[in-house]
Amino acid sequence: MLHLAFNFHLDFQNLMSPLVNPLTGLMSLPLLLGCTRAVYRGLDNLVITGRTMDWLNDMKSNIWAFPRGIERDGAAGASSIRWISKYGSVGVAGWDIGIADGMNERGLFANLLYLTETQYPTPDSTDSRQPLSLSLWAQYMLDNFASVSEAVAAVEQEPFYVVPSISPDGKPGTIHLSLSDAAGDSAIFEYVEGKLTIHHSPDHQVMTNSPIYSQQLALDEYWRSIGGTTMLPGTNRAADRFVRASFYINAIPKTADPLEGVAGVFSVIRNASVPMGISTPNQPNISSTIWRTVADHKNRRYFFEAVRSPNVFWVNLDNLDFTAGSPVKKLTLTDGAVFAGDTSALFQSTEPMQFLSA
């Protein structure tokens, strides 16, 4: 065991050397803001994705339901990209100014996670791309695409570029986006050094925060050689959460039972959650998990769990009216109401969301 630990130290040091600041000798992995996302592929086409939302403050989250046929504006100036939503969707909003996580009626699931290394484009006057506010990035995917491959084919043509904004609590909008679908496909979208990078493969089951995704894959490859039954890293760092989620999402039993599958995915993302109010020396602002979602792509059920709520509840998308012209609806979570079971009938008509302008 001592020999294994010694070899682990040397190998891990070599693997991580590109991430060390040569001036300070300190790891450049940011530890402040985080999330974890994992895709489970069971039997009989059962696909389930779970994620945690880790943030420093209360995001005042409510759940919104959008019908088809909504005319959208990219909220980034007069030249913003515009579209009409093809698919209805349900999603969790932050501060009611943008969707951070959601699933559409075809089972496409979109998740925004923090990525400190994000560098957005700085277009010039000759750039033909249209701007899109960061607050609409996930919603654009849910409105327009039924599958990951369809989204990748369209977005890799770069009809738009994302324009960042500051969150209402003053955090920079450095974000990457993940998609998963009912076929078990996945894609990760990042802006690295000002350029859009897309990682597209069903094998990209797990995403956390830093480092950029190509380096996350290198971490995963290393830990696969160690083996999760031998040793797993246990801190709340993004790299460690990535390793644990990668091991457990494939170690839990393969099932065709959606209840068993959802329970298994919840157990995995809870394992990757950050305890409430955790205090770490020299890291006083590390983020706690504030809520979790799980999407059953096959059965179109969207589960939500707030850490301060006693219950998990869900939305059955098949029970919502997504007909074009039907009202935008909201399930309000910020007034102290406690929900359980299927909440599809509890959504109330509301004014359209005012997405945060870039």
C-alpha positions in Angstrom: 0.0 0.0 0.0 2.9 2.4 0.8 4.4 1.5 -2.6 1.1 2.3 -4.3 0.8 5.7 -2.5 4.3 6.6 -3.4 3.8 5.8 -7.1 0.5 7.7 -7.0 2.3 10.8 -5.7 4.9 10.7 -8.5 2.4 9.9 -11.3 -0.2 12.5 -10.2 2.5 15.1 -9.8 3.6 14.5 -13.4 0.0 14.5 -14.7 -0.8 17.8 -12.9 2.5 19.7 -13.7 0.9 21.7 -16.6 -1.6 23.1 -14.1 0.9 24.4 -11.6 1.8 28.1 -11.6 5.5 28.3 -12.3 5.9 31.5 -10.3 4.1 30.4 -7.1 4.3 26.7 -7.3 0.6 26.6 -6.4 -2.1 24.6 -8.2 -4.2 26.8 -10.4 -7.4 24.8 -9.9 -10.0 27.2 -8.7 -11.8 25.9 -5.6 -14.5 28.5 -5.0 -17.5 27.8 -7.2 -18.5 24.4 -8.4 -21.0 21.9 -9.7 -21.0 18.3 -10.7 -22.9 16.6 -13.6 -23.1 12.8 -14.4 -24.9 10.7 -17.0 -26.1 7.2 -16.2 -26.9 4.7 -19.0 -29.0 1.8 -17.8 -30.9 -1.0 -19.5 -33.7 -0.8 -22.0 -32.7 2.7 -23.2 -32.9 4.2 -19.7 -30.8 7.4 -19.6 -30.7 9.6 -16.5 -28.5 12.7 -15.8 -28.0 14.3 -12.5 -26.2 17.5 -11.4 -25.5 19.6 -8.3 -25.6 23.4 -8.2 -22.9 24.6 -5.9 -22.9 28.4 -5.2 -21.9 30.9 -2.6 -25.3 32.4 -2.1 -29.0 31.7 -2.5 -29.8 32.0 -6.2 -33.5 32.6 -5.5 -34.3 29.7 -7.8 -37.8 28.9 -9.2 -38.8 26.4 -11.9 -40.2 27.7 -15.2 -42.1 26.0 -18.0 -41.9 27.5 -21.5 -44.2 26.5 -24.4 -43.3 26.2 -28.0 -43.5 29.2 -30.3 -41.9 31.8 -28.1 -40.0 34.6 -30.0 -36.6 35.0 -28.5 -34.1 37.7 -28.6 -30.4 37.1 -27.6 -30.5 40.0 -25.2 -27.0 41.2 -26.4 -27.8 44.3 -28.4 -29.5 45.2 -31.6 -27.6 42.6 -33.6 -28.5 39.7 -31.2 -29.5 36.3 -32.6 -33.2 35.7 -32.8 -35.3 32.5 -33.0 -38.7 31.0 -32.3 -38.7 28.1 -29.8 -39.4 24.7 -31.5 -39.7 22.7 -28.2 -41.3 23.3 -24.8 -39.0 23.0 -21.8 -38.8 23.1 -18.0 -35.8 24.6 -16.2 -34.5 26.0 -13.0 -33.8 29.7 -13.0 -31.2 31.7 -11.1 -32.8 35.0 -9.8 -35.4 34.6 -12.5 -33.1 36.1 -15.1 -31.8 33.0 -16.9 -32.1 29.2 -17.0 -29.1 27.4 -15.4 -30.5 23.8 -15.9 -33.4 22.4 -17.8 -34.9 19.7 -20.0 -37.1 20.0 -23.1 -40.0 17.8 -24.2 -37.7 15.7 -26.4 -35.5 14.8 -23.5 -32.5 17.1 -24.2 -31.0 18.2 -20.9 -28.8 21.3 -20.6 -26.6 22.3 -17.6 -24.5 25.4 -16.9 -21.5 24.8 -14.7 -18.8 27.3 -13.5 -15.4 27.3 -15.3 -12.9 29.9 -14.2 -10.7 29.4 -17.2 -13.4 30.5 -19.6 -12.3 33.2 -22.1 -15.1 34.5 -24.4 -14.5 35.8 -27.9 -13.7 39.4 -28.6 -15.2 39.8 -32.1 -14.3 42.7 -34.5 -16.4 44.5 -37.0 -15.9 41.8 -39.6 -17.3 39.0 -37.4 -20.4 37.5 -38.9 -21.6 35.7 -35.7 -24.5 37.2 -33.8 -24.2 37.8 -30.0 -26.1 35.8 -27.4 -26.3 36.7 -23.8 -24.9 34.1 -21.4 -28.3 34.1 -19.6 -29.9 32.5 -22.8 -27.2 30.0 -23.7 -28.9 26.9 -22.1 -32.3 28.1 -23.2 -31.2 28.4 -26.8 -30.2 24.7 -26.8 -33.5 23.6 -25.2 -35.6 25.7 -27.6 -33.9 24.6 -30.8 -32.6 21.0 -30.6 -34.0 17.5 -29.9 -30.6 15.7 -29.6 -27.0 16.3 -28.8 -25.8 15.5 -32.3 -28.3 18.0 -33.7 -27.1 20.7 -31.4 -23.4 20.0 -32.1 -24.0 20.1 -35.9 -25.7 23.5 -35.6 -23.5 25.1 -33.0 -20.2 24.1 -34.4 -21.0 26.4 -37.4 -21.0 29.2 -34.8 -24.1 31.2 -35.7 -23.6 33.1 -32.4 -21.0 33.9 -29.8 -21.7 34.1 -26.1 -21.4 37.5 -24.4 -20.8 37.2 -20.6 -22.5 39.1 -17.8 -22.1 39.5 -14.1 -24.5 37.5 -11.9 -26.8 39.5 -9.5 -24.5 38.6 -6.6 -21.5 39.9 -8.4 -19.8 36.7 -9.7 -18.2 36.7 -13.2 -20.1 34.7 -15.8 -17.3 32.2 -16.6 -19.4 29.2 -17.6 -19.2 26.0 -19.6 -22.3 24.1 -20.8 -23.1 20.4 -21.0 -25.8 18.6 -23.0 -27.1 15.0 -22.7 -30.0 13.4 -24.5 -32.4 10.4 -24.5 -29.9 8.3 -26.6 -27.2 8.7 -23.9 -25.1 11.1 -26.0 -23.2 14.0 -24.4 -21.4 17.2 -25.4 -19.4 19.8 -23.5 -19.2 23.4 -24.9 -16.4 25.6 -23.6 -14.8 28.9 -24.6 -11.0 28.4 -24.3 -8.7 31.2 -25.1 -11.5 32.9 -26.9 -12.4 30.0 -29.1 -15.4 27.6 -28.9 -14.3 24.1 -28.1 -16.8 21.2 -28.3 -16.2 17.7 -26.8 -18.8 15.3 -28.3 -19.0 11.7 -27.2 -21.3 9.4 -25.3 -18.3 8.7 -23.2 -18.3 12.2 -21.8 -20.5 11.2 -18.9 -19.1 13.5 -16.2 -18.3 17.2 -16.0 -17.3 19.4 -13.1 -15.6 22.7 -13.1 -11.9 23.3 -13.5 -9.7 22.4 -15.2 -10.8 22.7 -18.8 -12.5 19.5 -20.1 -9.5 18.2 -22.0 -7.6 18.1 -18.7 -10.5 16.6 -16.9 -10.4 13.7 -19.3 -6.7 13.3 -18.5 -7.5 13.1 -14.8 -10.2 10.5 -15.6 -7.8 8.4 -17.6 -5.2 8.5 -14.7 -7.7 7.4 -12.1 -9.1 4.6 -14.2 -5.6 3.1 -14.0 -5.7 3.3 -10.2 -9.2 1.8 -9.9 -12.0 3.2 -7.8 -12.1 0.2 -5.4 -8.4 0.8 -4.5 -8.5 4.5 -3.7 -10.7 7.6 -4.5 -9.9 11.2 -3.7 -12.3 12.6 -1.2 -12.0 16.4 -1.1 -14.5 18.9 -2.4 -12.2 20.1 -5.2 -13.6 19.9 -8.7 -11.0 17.4 -9.9 -11.8 15.0 -6.9 -15.5 15.3 -7.5 -15.0 14.4 -11.1 -13.1 11.3 -10.2 -15.7 10.1 -7.7 -18.7 10.8 -10.0 -16.9 9.0 -12.9 -16.3 5.9 -10.8 -19.7 5.7 -9.1 -21.9 6.5 -12.1 -20.6 3.4 -13.8 -20.3 1.3 -10.6 -24.0 1.5 -9.6 -26.2 -1.4 -10.9 -27.5 -1.2 -14.5 -31.3 -1.2 -14.4 -34.3 -0.6 -16.6 -36.4 0.5 -13.6 -36.6 4.3 -13.7 -37.2 4.5 -9.9 -34.1 2.5 -9.2 -32.2 4.5 -11.8 -33.2 7.9 -10.4 -32.4 6.8 -6.9 -28.9 5.6 -8.0 -28.1 8.9 -9.8 -29.2 10.9 -6.8 -26.9 8.8 -4.6 -24.0 9.6 -7.0 -24.5 13.3 -7.1 -25.1 13.5 -3.4 -21.7 11.8 -3.0 -20.2 14.6 -5.1 -22.1 17.4 -3.2 -20.3 19.9 -1.0 -21.8 20.0 2.6 -23.6 23.1 3.7 -21.6 25.8 5.3 -18.3 23.8 5.0 -15.3 25.7 6.3 -11.9 25.0 4.8 -8.7 26.7 6.0 -7.6 29.5 3.5 -10.8 28.9 1.5 -13.5 30.7 3.5 -15.8 31.2 0.5 -16.0 27.6 -0.9 -19.4 26.9 -2.3 -21.9 24.6 -0.8 -24.4 22.6 -2.8 -27.7 24.5 -2.8 -29.9 22.2 -5.0 -29.7 19.1 -7.2 -31.6 18.0 -10.3 -32.1 14.7 -12.0 -33.5 14.2 -15.5 -35.0 11.0 -16.7 -34.6 11.4 -20.4 -36.7 8.4 -21.4 -39.7 9.1 -19.3 -39.4 12.9 -19.4 -39.4 13.5 -15.7 -37.4 16.3 -14.1 -36.6 15.9 -10.4 -35.6 18.7 -8.1 -34.1 18.6 -4.6 -33.2 21.7 -2.6 -30.9 21.1 0.3 -33.2 23.0 2.7 -36.3 21.1 1.6 -37.5 17.9 3.2 -38.7 16.4 -0.1 -37.6 15.5 -3.6 -40.3 16.4 -6.1 -40.6 16.2 -9.9 -42.2 17.5 -13.0 -43.7 15.2 -15.5 -43.2 17.0 -18.8 -45.9 14.9 -20.5 -48.5 16.6 -18.1 -47.6 20.1 -19.2 -49.2 22.0 -22.1 -46.4 23.1 -24.4 -48.7 24.1 -27.2 -47.6 27.3 -29.0 -49.6 30.2 -27.5 -50.1 28.6 -24.1 -48.9 30.7 -21.2 -45.4 30.7 -19.6 -45.7 29.1 -16.2 -43.7 29.0 -13.0 -43.5 26.9 -9.9 -42.5 29.3 -7.2 -40.0 27.9 -4.7 -38.9 31.1 -3.1 -42.1 31.8 -1.0 -41.4 28.9 1.4 -43.8 26.4 -0.1 -43.0 22.7 0.3 -43.7 20.3 -2.5 -43.8 16.5 -2.9 -44.6 14.2 -5.8 -45.6 15.3 -9.3 -45.9 19.1 -9.3 -47.0 19.4 -12.9 -50.4 20.7 -12.0 -49.1 23.3 -9.6 -47.4 25.6 -12.1 -49.0 29.0 -12.3 -49.2 31.3 -15.4 -46.8 34.2 -15.2 -45.3 37.0 -17.2 -42.5 35.9 -19.6 -39.0 35.8 -18.1 -36.8 38.8 -18.6 -33.5 37.3 -19.4 -30.4 39.2 -18.1 -29.0 41.4 -20.9 -25.3 41.3 -21.8 
